[in-house]
């Protein structure tokens, strides 16, 4: 059985990532990229679907660790066990990639003499294919189809045969350090990969130095520096370095409802994240990363605006077919397990506003833009003028009927507003054209059709009475000022979406959710929604309540500072894919908003929220 979602820590090399549980088991690893098939998939099934555990043996008290932590300002993880035989530490890291991905695990005796076991059970193609494992002299190799994984160790390893696991037993006295290195190569390569011959201490020193040099650039100096720094490191770890794309999470199918079917693949890049990712990276001092993310964005959206998608692959690929994996039992029985994401085929009106907002922010920050950016703006606005009145599937990517979602219309207004700003920045005069008229018409329609006078609040869609946390973004986007009574009324109304102090996306009861999104079951509270609420409270002159809400979110981070997409206030546990980029982006933004003396947020600098758990 998998560990609780909050028991997992993240390590990565800026092209893929691994999830490490408190018992020392790596239960999720895709190689060579975030979106590659998993070779360790116990997270979504059983141990037979692949894991790699390094920990004291059971008779010595091996189980959950006594404590663990990342080394300061890095993604290097130290896990310590205090056993009846002594104390041992395992240090896990993935060196930023030179050529091929590798995962290094260094075992160090701190006191006594501790028996430790490494057990590796590889299962390629999403935990399904048992590889051919053979001894290659000083290391072991496992091969199946296009994949090969090599394991090098400071000692003999053996294939146990029966369950086709590779086991290494060692007694670790105080002061002794031993290393195991797991490296992936294409199976047609017959030579051991270079990382197996590199000293582990050298790789560790280089990895630690790389992360600390990167962290030193952080400009945030407010009261929550540790939380902001950990969120920025997480955001960096979820970046696919070759292209600059940021995946929503390194995992798939971790459920929003335990035992249910709200299970989605988040190992891809959502346009909806673009403006907020750019905003927090720029304000935190990471201009290079913001420019790389913008480059990915412009390449991904190139082409016919009719074919603009909400989500793309890490290299900008458009085809992400959604399939199911019946051989995987699902996290705590939550099925189906999905790979790929059918949201690529949805019509989501708000993404046009997201893209134009990101372009506007980048221009204002002085990031160099491609020469064809104005052509892209004109094409997107021409398309939007034809289609903004249509219903869509919205911010939450509903799999039920399309609706006239208020947030989608607000984002259509954002698109027109930012296009006009871009025109001024690039020296084009469109002030007397159709774009100002469209912007004004959308604004009037939203204020008329999206407002519920009885509740004194904006609602989820035209004609509905359902409240939606996305309405909290209205002042941040500049659609209305925070002092407007309609904004203040909406903030008061959204209090009704709270559960245990955390804000749900919309209707809190299961039946209401099914009516909106077409899926059975209820879910947890979205972490980002609670942070939007804190921002809105601060903007509407409730600083103490804003800080209290923010501190409540900080308290639900796991022991190494990570957040999943959702929090279940009833069960007191994390839900959804983890760690979630958008949760950490929202944390950074709120920390800046609540910190005196930190750079302010101009209304033109912000995109909206994120895609729903449902796709």
Buried (B, 14 or more C-beta within 10 A) or exposed (E): EBBEBBBBBBBBBBBBBBBBBBBBBBBBBBBBBBBBBBBBBBBBBBBBBBBBBBBBBEEBBBBBBEEBBBBEBBBBBBBBBBBEBBBBBBBBBBBBBEEBBBBBBBBBBBBBBBBBBBBBBBBBBBBBBBBEBEEBEEBBBBBBEEBBBBBBBBEEBEBEEEEBBBBBBBEBEBEBBBBBBBBBBEBEEEEBBEBBEBEBEEBBEBBBEBBBEBBEEBEBEBEBEEBBBBBBBBBBBBBBBBBBBBBBBBBBBBBBBBEBBBBBBBBBBBBBBBBBBBBBBBBBBBBEBBBBBBBBBBBBBEEEBEEBBBBBBBBBEEEBEBEBBEBBBBBBEBBBBBBBBBBBEBBBBBBBBBBBBBBBBBBBBEBEBEEEBBEBBBBBBEBBBEBBEEBBBBBBBBBEEBBBBBBBBBBBBBBBBBBBBBBEEEEBEBEEEEBBEBBEBBBEBBEEBBBBEEBBBBBBBBEBEBBBBBBBBBBBBBBBEBEBEBBBBBBEBBEBBBBEBBBBBBBBEBEEBBBBBEBEBBBBBBBBBBBBBBBBBBBBEBEEBBBEBBEBBBEBBBEBBBBBBBBBBEEEBBBBBBBBBBBBBBBBBBBBBBBEEBBEBEBBBBBBBBBBBBB
